[in-house]
Amino acid sequence: MRGNWNPWLAKVAEEQGAILSYGNEVVGVKREGGGITLETRTGSLTVPLVVEADGATAPLTRALLGRDSRRSTSCSESRR
C-alpha cells in the first residue's frame, strides 16, 4: 500500500505548489526571519516550511529541533 501512497502524495503536494527536491545533502540548518535556511553542499535555500519524512530521529529533524545541527542528511524541501 505504501508503495502507491508515496508517489500519489508527492504528486498532490506538487499540484498544490510544493517543490520536491531529492538527494540534496543538508550540512547545516538554522531558523531565521520566520523561515528555515538549509545549507547544502551546493548552496543555501530559505523556505517557510520543510517536510522531513525520515522519522523523529532523522538528522534533519534533530537539527530543526535544536538537538544536533552538525550531522548531514538528505532531505526534501517544500515551499509554496
N, CA, C, O and CB atoms as a CASP TS submission, in Angstrom:
PFRMAT TS
TARGET T0000
AUTHOR 0000-0000-0000
METHOD Language model
MODEL 1
PARENT N/A
ATOM      1  N   MET     1       0.816  -1.195   0.000  1.00  0.00           N
ATOM      2  CA  MET     1       0.000   0.000   0.000  1.00  0.00           C
ATOM      3  C   MET     1       0.862   1.263   0.000  1.00  0.00           C
ATOM      4  O   MET     1       0.594   2.196  -0.756  1.00  0.00           O
ATOM      5  CB  MET     1      -0.929  -0.004   1.200  1.00  0.00           C
ATOM      6  N   ARG     2       1.895   1.294   0.845  1.00  0.00           N
ATOM      7  CA  ARG     2       2.733   2.491   0.916  1.00  0.00           C
ATOM      8  C   ARG     2       3.432   2.773  -0.411  1.00  0.00           C
ATOM      9  O   ARG     2       3.709   3.929  -0.731  1.00  0.00           O
ATOM     10  CB  ARG     2       3.769   2.341   2.023  1.00  0.00           C
ATOM     11  N   GLY     3       3.715   1.733  -1.177  1.00  0.00           N
ATOM     12  CA  GLY     3       4.343   1.911  -2.478  1.00  0.00           C
ATOM     13  C   GLY     3       3.513   2.775  -3.415  1.00  0.00           C
ATOM     14  O   GLY     3       4.071   3.492  -4.246  1.00  0.00           O
ATOM     15  N   ASN     4       2.213   2.719  -3.299  1.00  0.00           N
ATOM     16  CA  ASN     4       1.321   3.563  -4.096  1.00  0.00           C
ATOM     17  C   ASN     4       1.094   4.924  -3.448  1.00  0.00           C
ATOM     18  O   ASN     4       0.841   5.912  -4.138  1.00  0.00           O
ATOM     19  CB  ASN     4      -0.013   2.865  -4.303  1.00  0.00           C
ATOM     20  N   TRP     5       1.185   4.973  -2.140  1.00  0.00           N
ATOM     21  CA  TRP     5       0.897   6.194  -1.382  1.00  0.00           C
ATOM     22  C   TRP     5       1.941   7.280  -1.635  1.00  0.00           C
ATOM     23  O   TRP     5       1.570   8.427  -1.884  1.00  0.00           O
ATOM     24  CB  TRP     5       0.829   5.881   0.110  1.00  0.00           C
ATOM     25  N   ASN     6       3.208   6.961  -1.581  1.00  0.00           N
ATOM     26  CA  ASN     6       4.259   7.978  -1.705  1.00  0.00           C
ATOM     27  C   ASN     6       4.233   8.725  -3.032  1.00  0.00           C
ATOM     28  O   ASN     6       4.290   9.955  -3.022  1.00  0.00           O
ATOM     29  CB  ASN     6       5.603   7.337  -1.530  1.00  0.00           C
ATOM     30  N   PRO     7       4.149   8.037  -4.188  1.00  0.00           N
ATOM     31  CA  PRO     7       4.073   8.787  -5.452  1.00  0.00           C
ATOM     32  C   PRO     7       2.813   9.644  -5.549  1.00  0.00           C
ATOM     33  O   PRO     7       2.854  10.759  -6.070  1.00  0.00           O
ATOM     34  CB  PRO     7       4.123   7.826  -6.631  1.00  0.00           C
ATOM     35  N   TRP     8       1.705   9.126  -5.051  1.00  0.00           N
ATOM     36  CA  TRP     8       0.456   9.903  -5.072  1.00  0.00           C
ATOM     37  C   TRP     8       0.588  11.148  -4.207  1.00  0.00           C
ATOM     38  O   TRP     8       0.208  12.240  -4.628  1.00  0.00           O
ATOM     39  CB  TRP     8      -0.732   9.043  -4.585  1.00  0.00           C
ATOM     40  N   LEU     9       1.124  10.990  -3.004  1.00  0.00           N
ATOM     41  CA  LEU     9       1.291  12.126  -2.096  1.00  0.00           C
ATOM     42  C   LEU     9       2.229  13.171  -2.702  1.00  0.00           C
ATOM     43  O   LEU     9       1.962  14.368  -2.594  1.00  0.00           O
ATOM     44  CB  LEU     9       1.833  11.651  -0.734  1.00  0.00           C
ATOM     45  N   ALA    10       3.309  12.746  -3.329  1.00  0.00           N
ATOM     46  CA  ALA    10       4.244  13.673  -3.978  1.00  0.00           C
ATOM     47  C   ALA    10       3.551  14.431  -5.097  1.00  0.00           C
ATOM     48  O   ALA    10       3.745  15.637  -5.244  1.00  0.00           O
ATOM     49  CB  ALA    10       5.467  12.918  -4.530  1.00  0.00           C
ATOM     50  N   LYS    11       2.743  13.732  -5.888  1.00  0.00           N
ATOM     51  CA  LYS    11       2.020  14.369  -6.994  1.00  0.00           C
ATOM     52  C   LYS    11       1.046  15.427  -6.471  1.00  0.00           C
ATOM     53  O   LYS    11       0.989  16.535  -7.003  1.00  0.00           O
ATOM     54  CB  LYS    11       1.259  13.310  -7.820  1.00  0.00           C
ATOM     55  N   VAL    12       0.295  15.092  -5.448  1.00  0.00           N
ATOM     56  CA  VAL    12      -0.669  16.037  -4.873  1.00  0.00           C
ATOM     57  C   VAL    12       0.061  17.241  -4.273  1.00  0.00           C
ATOM     58  O   VAL    12      -0.384  18.377  -4.439  1.00  0.00           O
ATOM     59  CB  VAL    12      -1.538  15.341  -3.793  1.00  0.00           C
ATOM     60  N   ALA    13       1.164  17.006  -3.585  1.00  0.00           N
ATOM     61  CA  ALA    13       1.928  18.104  -2.991  1.00  0.00           C
ATOM     62  C   ALA    13       2.432  19.057  -4.075  1.00  0.00           C
ATOM     63  O   ALA    13       2.332  20.274  -3.923  1.00  0.00           O
ATOM     64  CB  ALA    13       3.114  17.554  -2.170  1.00  0.00           C
ATOM     65  N   GLU    14       2.969  18.515  -5.162  1.00  0.00           N
ATOM     66  CA  GLU    14       3.450  19.359  -6.257  1.00  0.00           C
ATOM     67  C   GLU    14       2.304  20.133  -6.909  1.00  0.00           C
ATOM     68  O   GLU    14       2.468  21.294  -7.283  1.00  0.00           O
ATOM     69  CB  GLU    14       4.171  18.506  -7.307  1.00  0.00           C
ATOM     70  N   GLU    15       1.156  19.494  -7.044  1.00  0.00           N
ATOM     71  CA  GLU    15      -0.007  20.185  -7.613  1.00  0.00           C
ATOM     72  C   GLU    15      -0.451  21.356  -6.734  1.00  0.00           C
ATOM     73  O   GLU    15      -1.040  22.318  -7.225  1.00  0.00           O
ATOM     74  CB  GLU    15      -1.169  19.201  -7.796  1.00  0.00           C
ATOM     75  N   GLN    16      -0.166  21.267  -5.442  1.00  0.00           N
ATOM     76  CA  GLN    16      -0.537  22.323  -4.506  1.00  0.00           C
ATOM     77  C   GLN    16       0.574  23.362  -4.312  1.00  0.00           C
ATOM     78  O   GLN    16       0.439  24.264  -3.485  1.00  0.00           O
ATOM     79  CB  GLN    16      -0.902  21.714  -3.172  1.00  0.00           C
ATOM     80  N   GLY    17       1.667  23.238  -5.067  1.00  0.00           N
ATOM     81  CA  GLY    17       2.714  24.247  -5.028  1.00  0.00           C
ATOM     82  C   GLY    17       3.997  23.857  -4.335  1.00  0.00           C
ATOM     83  O   GLY    17       4.927  24.661  -4.266  1.00  0.00           O
ATOM     84  N   ALA    18       4.072  22.643  -3.817  1.00  0.00           N
ATOM     85  CA  ALA    18       5.308  22.205  -3.158  1.00  0.00           C
ATOM     86  C   ALA    18       6.392  21.969  -4.204  1.00  0.00           C
ATOM     87  O   ALA    18       6.112  21.555  -5.329  1.00  0.00           O
ATOM     88  CB  ALA    18       5.067  20.914  -2.325  1.00  0.00           C
ATOM     89  N   ILE    19       7.613  22.235  -3.818  1.00  0.00           N
ATOM     90  CA  ILE    19       8.771  21.920  -4.648  1.00  0.00           C
ATOM     91  C   ILE    19       9.502  20.779  -3.957  1.00  0.00           C
ATOM     92  O   ILE    19       9.997  20.934  -2.840  1.00  0.00           O
ATOM     93  CB  ILE    19       9.711  23.178  -4.859  1.00  0.00           C
ATOM     94  N   LEU    20       9.566  19.645  -4.620  1.00  0.00           N
ATOM     95  CA  LEU    20      10.227  18.481  -4.038  1.00  0.00           C
ATOM     96  C   LEU    20      11.631  18.382  -4.602  1.00  0.00           C
ATOM     97  O   LEU    20      11.846  18.528  -5.805  1.00  0.00           O
ATOM     98  CB  LEU    20       9.426  17.181  -4.317  1.00  0.00           C
ATOM     99  N   SER    21      12.573  18.133  -3.726  1.00  0.00           N
ATOM    100  CA  SER    21      13.967  18.052  -4.130  1.00  0.00           C
ATOM    101  C   SER    21      14.590  16.843  -3.446  1.00  0.00           C
ATOM    102  O   SER    21      14.564  16.733  -2.220  1.00  0.00           O
ATOM    103  CB  SER    21      14.739  19.362  -3.777  1.00  0.00           C
ATOM    104  N   TYR    22      15.143  15.947  -4.234  1.00  0.00           N
ATOM    105  CA  TYR    22      15.696  14.709  -3.702  1.00  0.00           C
ATOM    106  C   TYR    22      17.212  14.700  -3.821  1.00  0.00           C
ATOM    107  O   TYR    22      17.777  15.265  -4.758  1.00  0.00           O
ATOM    108  CB  TYR    22      15.102  13.502  -4.424  1.00  0.00           C
ATOM    109  N   GLY    23      17.858  14.057  -2.869  1.00  0.00           N
ATOM    110  CA  GLY    23      19.292  13.838  -2.947  1.00  0.00           C
ATOM    111  C   GLY    23      20.155  15.037  -2.612  1.00  0.00           C
ATOM    112  O   GLY    23      21.341  15.049  -2.940  1.00  0.00           O
ATOM    113  N   ASN    24      19.588  16.048  -1.966  1.00  0.00           N
ATOM    114  CA  ASN    24      20.386  17.203  -1.550  1.00  0.00           C
ATOM    115  C   ASN    24      20.898  16.968  -0.142  1.00  0.00           C
ATOM    116  O   ASN    24      20.114  16.807   0.794  1.00  0.00           O
ATOM    117  CB  ASN    24      19.559  18.517  -1.622  1.00  0.00           C
ATOM    118  N   GLU    25      22.197  16.950   0.003  1.00  0.00           N
ATOM    119  CA  GLU    25      22.774  16.741   1.329  1.00  0.00           C
ATOM    120  C   GLU    25      22.743  18.049   2.106  1.00  0.00           C
ATOM    121  O   GLU    25      23.347  19.039   1.693  1.00  0.00           O
ATOM    122  CB  GLU    25      24.223  16.201   1.227  1.00  0.00           C
ATOM    123  N   VAL    26      22.050  18.049   3.212  1.00  0.00           N
ATOM    124  CA  VAL    26      21.960  19.222   4.074  1.00  0.00           C
ATOM    125  C   VAL    26      23.088  19.143   5.089  1.00  0.00           C
ATOM    126  O   VAL    26      23.208  18.161   5.822  1.00  0.00           O
ATOM    127  CB  VAL    26      20.566  19.312   4.782  1.00  0.00           C
ATOM    128  N   VAL    27      23.919  20.189   5.128  1.00  0.00           N
ATOM    129  CA  VAL    27      25.058  20.202   6.041  1.00  0.00           C
ATOM    130  C   VAL    27      24.865  21.184   7.188  1.00  0.00           C
ATOM    131  O   VAL    27      25.669  21.220   8.119  1.00  0.00           O
ATOM    132  CB  VAL    27      26.322  20.542   5.286  1.00  0.00           C
ATOM    133  N   GLY    28      23.805  21.978   7.124  1.00  0.00           N
ATOM    134  CA  GLY    28      23.501  22.914   8.199  1.00  0.00           C
ATOM    135  C   GLY    28      22.077  23.402   8.075  1.00  0.00           C
ATOM    136  O   GLY    28      21.514  23.439   6.981  1.00  0.00           O
ATOM    137  N   VAL    29      21.503  23.775   9.192  1.00  0.00           N
ATOM    138  CA  VAL    29      20.132  24.264   9.201  1.00  0.00           C
ATOM    139  C   VAL    29      19.992  25.299  10.307  1.00  0.00           C
ATOM    140  O   VAL    29      20.524  25.130  11.404  1.00  0.00           O
ATOM    141  CB  VAL    29      19.119  23.100   9.395  1.00  0.00           C
ATOM    142  N   LYS    30      19.262  26.382  10.002  1.00  0.00           N
ATOM    143  CA  LYS    30      19.005  27.381  11.041  1.00  0.00           C
ATOM    144  C   LYS    30      17.682  28.072  10.767  1.00  0.00           C
ATOM    145  O   LYS    30      17.278  28.253   9.619  1.00  0.00           O
ATOM    146  CB  LYS    30      20.153  28.416  11.113  1.00  0.00           C
ATOM    147  N   ARG    31      17.024  28.449  11.838  1.00  0.00           N
ATOM    148  CA  ARG    31      15.783  29.206  11.743  1.00  0.00           C
ATOM    149  C   ARG    31      16.143  30.674  11.761  1.00  0.00           C
ATOM    150  O   ARG    31      16.925  31.121  12.600  1.00  0.00           O
ATOM    151  CB  ARG    31      14.794  28.849  12.900  1.00  0.00           C
ATOM    152  N   GLU    32      15.566  31.434  10.823  1.00  0.00           N
ATOM    153  CA  GLU    32      15.832  32.869  10.798  1.00  0.00           C
ATOM    154  C   GLU    32      14.742  33.595  10.036  1.00  0.00           C
ATOM    155  O   GLU    32      14.265  33.115   9.008  1.00  0.00           O
ATOM    156  CB  GLU    32      17.199  33.157  10.171  1.00  0.00           C
ATOM    157  N   GLY    33      14.353  34.745  10.539  1.00  0.00           N
ATOM    158  CA  GLY    33      13.396  35.597   9.851  1.00  0.00           C
ATOM    159  C   GLY    33      12.091  34.921   9.482  1.00  0.00           C
ATOM    160  O   GLY    33      11.547  35.201   8.414  1.00  0.00           O
ATOM    161  N   GLY    34      11.578  34.061  10.305  1.00  0.00           N
ATOM    162  CA  GLY    34      10.326  33.384  10.003  1.00  0.00           C
ATOM    163  C   GLY    34      10.452  32.243   9.026  1.00  0.00           C
ATOM    164  O   GLY    34       9.441  31.681   8.603  1.00  0.00           O
ATOM    165  N   GLY    35      11.673  31.883   8.654  1.00  0.00           N
ATOM    166  CA  GLY    35      11.881  30.778   7.722  1.00  0.00           C
ATOM    167  C   GLY    35      12.956  29.844   8.231  1.00  0.00           C
ATOM    168  O   GLY    35      13.471  30.005   9.338  1.00  0.00           O
ATOM    169  N   ILE    36      13.280  28.883   7.422  1.00  0.00           N
ATOM    170  CA  ILE    36      14.313  27.912   7.740  1.00  0.00           C
ATOM    171  C   ILE    36      15.308  27.928   6.593  1.00  0.00           C
ATOM    172  O   ILE    36      14.935  27.761   5.432  1.00  0.00           O
ATOM    173  CB  ILE    36      13.716  26.477   7.968  1.00  0.00           C
ATOM    174  N   THR    37      16.576  28.131   6.925  1.00  0.00           N
ATOM    175  CA  THR    37      17.620  28.115   5.911  1.00  0.00           C
ATOM    176  C   THR    37      18.333  26.780   5.975  1.00  0.00           C
ATOM    177  O   THR    37      18.842  26.371   7.018  1.00  0.00           O
ATOM    178  CB  THR    37      18.618  29.286   6.106  1.00  0.00           C
ATOM    179  N   LEU    38      18.355  26.111   4.831  1.00  0.00           N
ATOM    180  CA  LEU    38      19.052  24.844   4.690  1.00  0.00           C
ATOM    181  C   LEU    38      20.340  25.105   3.931  1.00  0.00           C
ATOM    182  O   LEU    38      20.311  25.627   2.817  1.00  0.00           O
ATOM    183  CB  LEU    38      18.170  23.781   3.964  1.00  0.00           C
ATOM    184  N   GLU    39      21.450  24.752   4.515  1.00  0.00           N
ATOM    185  CA  GLU    39      22.749  24.858   3.854  1.00  0.00           C
ATOM    186  C   GLU    39      23.058  23.499   3.241  1.00  0.00           C
ATOM    187  O   GLU    39      23.053  22.479   3.931  1.00  0.00           O
ATOM    188  CB  GLU    39      23.880  25.308   4.859  1.00  0.00           C
ATOM    189  N   THR    40      23.328  23.495   1.937  1.00  0.00           N
ATOM    190  CA  THR    40      23.683  22.251   1.263  1.00  0.00           C
ATOM    191  C   THR    40      25.096  22.375   0.712  1.00  0.00           C
ATOM    192  O   THR    40      25.705  23.441   0.797  1.00  0.00           O
ATOM    193  CB  THR    40      22.674  21.918   0.129  1.00  0.00           C
ATOM    194  N   ARG    41      25.604  21.323   0.164  1.00  0.00           N
ATOM    195  CA  ARG    41      26.951  21.354  -0.427  1.00  0.00           C
ATOM    196  C   ARG    41      26.996  22.255  -1.659  1.00  0.00           C
ATOM    197  O   ARG    41      28.074  22.685  -2.067  1.00  0.00           O
ATOM    198  CB  ARG    41      27.405  19.933  -0.802  1.00  0.00           C
ATOM    199  N   THR    42      25.844  22.545  -2.254  1.00  0.00           N
ATOM    200  CA  THR    42      25.810  23.359  -3.471  1.00  0.00           C
ATOM    201  C   THR    42      25.230  24.750  -3.270  1.00  0.00           C
ATOM    202  O   THR    42      25.106  25.504  -4.235  1.00  0.00           O
ATOM    203  CB  THR    42      25.022  22.653  -4.517  1.00  0.00           C
ATOM    204  N   GLY    43      24.874  25.108  -2.043  1.00  0.00           N
ATOM    205  CA  GLY    43      24.319  26.428  -1.775  1.00  0.00           C
ATOM    206  C   GLY    43      23.327  26.387  -0.635  1.00  0.00           C
ATOM    207  O   GLY    43      23.241  25.404   0.102  1.00  0.00           O
ATOM    208  N   SER    44      22.577  27.472  -0.501  1.00  0.00           N
ATOM    209  CA  SER    44      21.600  27.531   0.582  1.00  0.00           C
ATOM    210  C   SER    44      20.217  27.817   0.019  1.00  0.00           C
ATOM    211  O   SER    44      20.074  28.331  -1.090  1.00  0.00           O
ATOM    212  CB  SER    44      21.992  28.603   1.617  1.00  0.00           C
ATOM    213  N   LEU    45      19.217  27.477   0.794  1.00  0.00           N
ATOM    214  CA  LEU    45      17.831  27.655   0.410  1.00  0.00           C
ATOM    215  C   LEU    45      17.051  28.040   1.659  1.00  0.00           C
ATOM    216  O   LEU    45      17.100  27.336   2.668  1.00  0.00           O
ATOM    217  CB  LEU    45      17.251  26.367  -0.253  1.00  0.00           C
ATOM    218  N   THR    46      16.330  29.158   1.591  1.00  0.00           N
ATOM    219  CA  THR    46      15.486  29.561   2.714  1.00  0.00           C
ATOM    220  C   THR    46      14.035  29.326   2.323  1.00  0.00           C
ATOM    221  O   THR    46      13.572  29.786   1.279  1.00  0.00           O
ATOM    222  CB  THR    46      15.730  31.059   3.107  1.00  0.00           C
ATOM    223  N   VAL    47      13.337  28.611   3.168  1.00  0.00           N
ATOM    224  CA  VAL    47      11.956  28.224   2.893  1.00  0.00           C
ATOM    225  C   VAL    47      11.109  28.446   4.146  1.00  0.00           C
ATOM    226  O   VAL    47      11.638  28.450   5.258  1.00  0.00           O
ATOM    227  CB  VAL    47      11.877  26.741   2.428  1.00  0.00           C
ATOM    228  N   PRO    48       9.796  28.630   3.973  1.00  0.00           N
ATOM    229  CA  PRO    48       8.935  28.792   5.141  1.00  0.00           C
ATOM    230  C   PRO    48       8.611  27.468   5.821  1.00  0.00           C
ATOM    231  O   PRO    48       8.228  27.449   6.990  1.00  0.00           O
ATOM    232  CB  PRO    48       7.655  29.479   4.741  1.00  0.00           C
ATOM    233  N   LEU    49       8.762  26.355   5.094  1.00  0.00           N
ATOM    234  CA  LEU    49       8.357  25.056   5.615  1.00  0.00           C
ATOM    235  C   LEU    49       9.255  23.974   5.052  1.00  0.00           C
ATOM    236  O   LEU    49       9.568  23.972   3.861  1.00  0.00           O
ATOM    237  CB  LEU    49       6.887  24.763   5.281  1.00  0.00           C
ATOM    238  N   VAL    50       9.667  23.056   5.911  1.00  0.00           N
ATOM    239  CA  VAL    50      10.434  21.889   5.481  1.00  0.00           C
ATOM    240  C   VAL    50       9.651  20.650   5.898  1.00  0.00           C
ATOM    241  O   VAL    50       9.269  20.509   7.060  1.00  0.00           O
ATOM    242  CB  VAL    50      11.888  21.886   6.097  1.00  0.00           C
ATOM    243  N   VAL    51       9.417  19.766   4.956  1.00  0.00           N
ATOM    244  CA  VAL    51       8.782  18.489   5.267  1.00  0.00           C
ATOM    245  C   VAL    51       9.880  17.445   5.238  1.00  0.00           C
ATOM    246  O   VAL    51      10.447  17.159   4.184  1.00  0.00           O
ATOM    247  CB  VAL    51       7.616  18.140   4.256  1.00  0.00           C
ATOM    248  N   GLU    52      10.174  16.885   6.375  1.00  0.00           N
ATOM    249  CA  GLU    52      11.237  15.903   6.521  1.00  0.00           C
ATOM    250  C   GLU    52      10.553  14.608   6.935  1.00  0.00           C
ATOM    251  O   GLU    52       9.954  14.546   8.009  1.00  0.00           O
ATOM    252  CB  GLU    52      12.337  16.359   7.574  1.00  0.00           C
ATOM    253  N   ALA    53      10.628  13.601   6.125  1.00  0.00           N
ATOM    254  CA  ALA    53       9.827  12.399   6.344  1.00  0.00           C
ATOM    255  C   ALA    53      10.648  11.159   6.668  1.00  0.00           C
ATOM    256  O   ALA    53      10.242  10.043   6.344  1.00  0.00           O
ATOM    257  CB  ALA    53       8.996  12.131   5.140  1.00  0.00           C
ATOM    258  N   ASP    54      11.791  11.345   7.301  1.00  0.00           N
ATOM    259  CA  ASP    54      12.619  10.196   7.668  1.00  0.00           C
ATOM    260  C   ASP    54      12.423   9.762   9.114  1.00  0.00           C
ATOM    261  O   ASP    54      13.115   8.858   9.582  1.00  0.00           O
ATOM    262  CB  ASP    54      14.071  10.518   7.436  1.00  0.00           C
ATOM    263  N   GLY    55      11.499  10.384   9.827  1.00  0.00           N
ATOM    264  CA  GLY    55      11.215   9.986  11.204  1.00  0.00           C
ATOM    265  C   GLY    55      11.776  10.957  12.226  1.00  0.00           C
ATOM    266  O   GLY    55      12.593  11.821  11.908  1.00  0.00           O
ATOM    267  N   ALA    56      11.323  10.797  13.454  1.00  0.00           N
ATOM    268  CA  ALA    56      11.656  11.725  14.539  1.00  0.00           C
ATOM    269  C   ALA    56      13.125  11.701  14.925  1.00  0.00           C
ATOM    270  O   ALA    56      13.611  12.653  15.534  1.00  0.00           O
ATOM    271  CB  ALA    56      10.827  11.411  15.746  1.00  0.00           C
ATOM    272  N   THR    57      13.838  10.648  14.590  1.00  0.00           N
ATOM    273  CA  THR    57      15.248  10.568  14.972  1.00  0.00           C
ATOM    274  C   THR    57      16.191  10.855  13.812  1.00  0.00           C
ATOM    275  O   THR    57      17.403  10.691  13.952  1.00  0.00           O
ATOM    276  CB  THR    57      15.550   9.204  15.538  1.00  0.00           C
ATOM    277  N   ALA    58      15.656  11.282  12.663  1.00  0.00           N
ATOM    278  CA  ALA    58      16.486  11.597  11.499  1.00  0.00           C
ATOM    279  C   ALA    58      17.349  12.829  11.792  1.00  0.00           C
ATOM    280  O   ALA    58      16.932  13.697  12.558  1.00  0.00           O
ATOM    281  CB  ALA    58      15.602  11.837  10.243  1.00  0.00           C
ATOM    282  N   PRO    59      18.534  12.919  11.201  1.00  0.00           N
ATOM    283  CA  PRO    59      19.429  14.048  11.473  1.00  0.00           C
ATOM    284  C   PRO    59      18.806  15.423  11.231  1.00  0.00           C
ATOM    285  O   PRO    59      19.004  16.328  12.042  1.00  0.00           O
ATOM    286  CB  PRO    59      20.651  13.918  10.631  1.00  0.00           C
ATOM    287  N   LEU    60      18.063  15.604  10.145  1.00  0.00           N
ATOM    288  CA  LEU    60      17.473  16.913   9.886  1.00  0.00           C
ATOM    289  C   LEU    60      16.413  17.257  10.924  1.00  0.00           C
ATOM    290  O   LEU    60      16.336  18.400  11.375  1.00  0.00           O
ATOM    291  CB  LEU    60      16.868  16.955   8.488  1.00  0.00           C
ATOM    292  N   THR    61      15.604  16.288  11.301  1.00  0.00           N
ATOM    293  CA  THR    61      14.596  16.523  12.336  1.00  0.00           C
ATOM    294  C   THR    61      15.265  16.946  13.627  1.00  0.00           C
ATOM    295  O   THR    61      14.820  17.900  14.265  1.00  0.00           O
ATOM    296  CB  THR    61      13.739  15.265  12.565  1.00  0.00           C
ATOM    297  N   ARG    62      16.321  16.260  14.028  1.00  0.00           N
ATOM    298  CA  ARG    62      17.034  16.629  15.261  1.00  0.00           C
ATOM    299  C   ARG    62      17.610  18.035  15.149  1.00  0.00           C
ATOM    300  O   ARG    62      17.579  18.794  16.118  1.00  0.00           O
ATOM    301  CB  ARG    62      18.162  15.617  15.562  1.00  0.00           C
ATOM    302  N   ALA    63      18.134  18.391  13.979  1.00  0.00           N
ATOM    303  CA  ALA    63      18.700  19.725  13.789  1.00  0.00           C
ATOM    304  C   ALA    63      17.616  20.791  13.881  1.00  0.00           C
ATOM    305  O   ALA    63      17.825  21.832  14.504  1.00  0.00           O
ATOM    306  CB  ALA    63      19.418  19.816  12.438  1.00  0.00           C
ATOM    307  N   LEU    64      16.461  20.546  13.269  1.00  0.00           N
ATOM    308  CA  LEU    64      15.367  21.516  13.319  1.00  0.00           C
ATOM    309  C   LEU    64      14.846  21.695  14.738  1.00  0.00           C
ATOM    310  O   LEU    64      14.358  22.769  15.093  1.00  0.00           O
ATOM    311  CB  LEU    64      14.231  21.082  12.400  1.00  0.00           C
ATOM    312  N   LEU    65      14.946  20.650  15.549  1.00  0.00           N
ATOM    313  CA  LEU    65      14.511  20.723  16.935  1.00  0.00           C
ATOM    314  C   LEU    65      15.623  21.215  17.857  1.00  0.00           C
ATOM    315  O   LEU    65      15.435  21.312  19.070  1.00  0.00           O
ATOM    316  CB  LEU    65      14.020  19.368  17.395  1.00  0.00           C
ATOM    317  N   GLY    66      16.787  21.526  17.273  1.00  0.00           N
ATOM    318  CA  GLY    66      17.902  22.033  18.069  1.00  0.00           C
ATOM    319  C   GLY    66      18.682  20.967  18.790  1.00  0.00           C
ATOM    320  O   GLY    66      19.401  21.266  19.743  1.00  0.00           O
ATOM    321  N   ARG    67      18.559  19.749  18.364  1.00  0.00           N
ATOM    322  CA  ARG    67      19.244  18.656  19.051  1.00  0.00           C
ATOM    323  C   ARG    67      20.611  18.344  18.471  1.00  0.00           C
ATOM    324  O   ARG    67      21.489  17.874  19.196  1.00  0.00           O
ATOM    325  CB  ARG    67      18.399  17.423  19.009  1.00  0.00           C
ATOM    326  N   ASP    68      20.819  18.595  17.164  1.00  0.00           N
ATOM    327  CA  ASP    68      22.095  18.255  16.545  1.00  0.00           C
ATOM    328  C   ASP    68      22.133  18.825  15.136  1.00  0.00           C
ATOM    329  O   ASP    68      21.541  18.247  14.224  1.00  0.00           O
ATOM    330  CB  ASP    68      22.315  16.720  16.524  1.00  0.00           C
ATOM    331  N   SER    69      22.814  19.943  14.939  1.00  0.00           N
ATOM    332  CA  SER    69      22.858  20.551  13.613  1.00  0.00           C
ATOM    333  C   SER    69      24.148  20.238  12.872  1.00  0.00           C
ATOM    334  O   SER    69      24.352  20.746  11.769  1.00  0.00           O
ATOM    335  CB  SER    69      22.691  22.044  13.725  1.00  0.00           C
ATOM    336  N   ARG    70      25.029  19.415  13.443  1.00  0.00           N
ATOM    337  CA  ARG    70      26.306  19.129  12.806  1.00  0.00           C
ATOM    338  C   ARG    70      26.246  17.958  11.847  1.00  0.00           C
ATOM    339  O   ARG    70      27.106  17.839  10.974  1.00  0.00           O
ATOM    340  CB  ARG    70      27.341  18.864  13.845  1.00  0.00           C
ATOM    341  N   ARG    71      25.271  17.102  11.981  1.00  0.00           N
ATOM    342  CA  ARG    71      25.182  15.936  11.105  1.00  0.00           C
ATOM    343  C   ARG    71      24.527  16.303   9.797  1.00  0.00           C
ATOM    344  O   ARG    71      23.674  17.189   9.750  1.00  0.00           O
ATOM    345  CB  ARG    71      24.408  14.809  11.780  1.00  0.00           C
ATOM    346  N   SER    72      24.913  15.643   8.754  1.00  0.00           N
ATOM    347  CA  SER    72      24.310  15.902   7.449  1.00  0.00           C
ATOM    348  C   SER    72      23.248  14.857   7.164  1.00  0.00           C
ATOM    349  O   SER    72      23.224  13.787   7.771  1.00  0.00           O
ATOM    350  CB  SER    72      25.378  15.909   6.335  1.00  0.00           C
ATOM    351  N   THR    73      22.384  15.183   6.240  1.00  0.00           N
ATOM    352  CA  THR    73      21.320  14.271   5.849  1.00  0.00           C
ATOM    353  C   THR    73      20.881  14.584   4.437  1.00  0.00           C
ATOM    354  O   THR    73      21.300  15.588   3.862  1.00  0.00           O
ATOM    355  CB  THR    73      20.131  14.360   6.818  1.00  0.00           C
ATOM    356  N   SER    74      20.068  13.761   3.891  1.00  0.00           N
ATOM    357  CA  SER    74      19.444  14.002   2.605  1.00  0.00           C
ATOM    358  C   SER    74      17.994  14.342   2.879  1.00  0.00           C
ATOM    359  O   SER    74      17.371  13.723   3.741  1.00  0.00           O
ATOM    360  CB  SER    74      19.581  12.770   1.647  1.00  0.00           C
ATOM    361  N   CYS    75      17.442  15.311   2.165  1.00  0.00           N
ATOM    362  CA  CYS    75      16.096  15.755   2.507  1.00  0.00           C
ATOM    363  C   CYS    75      15.321  16.191   1.280  1.00  0.00           C
ATOM    364  O   CYS    75      15.854  16.281   0.175  1.00  0.00           O
ATOM    365  CB  CYS    75      16.156  16.888   3.506  1.00  0.00           C
ATOM    366  N   SER    76      14.060  16.454   1.507  1.00  0.00           N
ATOM    367  CA  SER    76      13.197  17.073   0.517  1.00  0.00           C
ATOM    368  C   SER    76      12.736  18.392   1.094  1.00  0.00           C
ATOM    369  O   SER    76      12.318  18.451   2.250  1.00  0.00           O
ATOM    370  CB  SER    76      11.987  16.154   0.139  1.00  0.00           C
ATOM    371  N   GLU    77      12.804  19.446   0.311  1.00  0.00           N
ATOM    372  CA  GLU    77      12.336  20.742   0.774  1.00  0.00           C
ATOM    373  C   GLU    77      10.993  21.020   0.153  1.00  0.00           C
ATOM    374  O   GLU    77      10.696  20.573  -0.955  1.00  0.00           O
ATOM    375  CB  GLU    77      13.341  21.858   0.433  1.00  0.00           C
ATOM    376  N   SER    78      10.194  21.755   0.868  1.00  0.00           N
ATOM    377  CA  SER    78       8.885  22.122   0.343  1.00  0.00           C
ATOM    378  C   SER    78       8.652  23.593   0.571  1.00  0.00           C
ATOM    379  O   SER    78       8.935  24.110   1.651  1.00  0.00           O
ATOM    380  CB  SER    78       7.769  21.291   0.994  1.00  0.00           C
ATOM    381  N   ARG    79       8.139  24.274  -0.435  1.00  0.00           N
ATOM    382  CA  ARG    79       7.780  25.668  -0.254  1.00  0.00           C
ATOM    383  C   ARG    79       6.633  26.006  -1.186  1.00  0.00           C
ATOM    384  O   ARG    79       6.482  25.400  -2.247  1.00  0.00           O
ATOM    385  CB  ARG    79       8.990  26.594  -0.508  1.00  0.00           C
ATOM    386  N   ARG    80       5.833  26.970  -0.788  1.00  0.00           N
ATOM    387  CA  ARG    80       4.702  27.404  -1.595  1.00  0.00           C
ATOM    388  C   ARG    80       4.923  28.787  -2.068  1.00  0.00           C
ATOM    389  O   ARG    80       4.078  29.342  -2.771  1.00  0.00           O
ATOM    390  CB  ARG    80       3.409  27.318  -0.829  1.00  0.00           C
TER
END
